[in-house]
Amino acid sequence: KATSEGQDLTAIFNGFNYSISYTKDGNYSASMTFMGTTDTEKGTWEFYDNDTKMISTDDAGLKDTMAITMLKNTEMHLKSLDGKDELQLEAK
């Protein structure tokens, strides 16, 4: 599920095939396929602020910091620091 400024944007992503994989060694890889075109991204991630936030840094050096609002073995909910955007990720 994806929301921005309180609006549910999940339906916008229905045509996308998006996957992201986080490894215990602090790396991640992501891919998104839409209309036959696939984009990939790799980078690193780390917890900080007593494991309440996560910083992701892609291979180009761009950083994204999100608050972790829920973390389970098969599910993670993230919220932008300004509170406008939320992601609910589930394992498949």
HUCORMO-V650696 format. One record per helix or strand of 2 or more residues. SS is the DSSP state (@ for helix, = for strand). FROM is the first residue (numbers start at 1). TO is the last residue. If there is no record, write none. Layout:
# HUCORMO-V650696
[[SS FROM TO] [SS FROM TO]]
This chain:
# HUCORMO-V650696
[[= 2 4] [= 7 8] [@ 10 15] [= 17 22] [= 27 34] [= 37 48] [= 53 58] [= 63 71] [= 75 80] [= 85 90]]
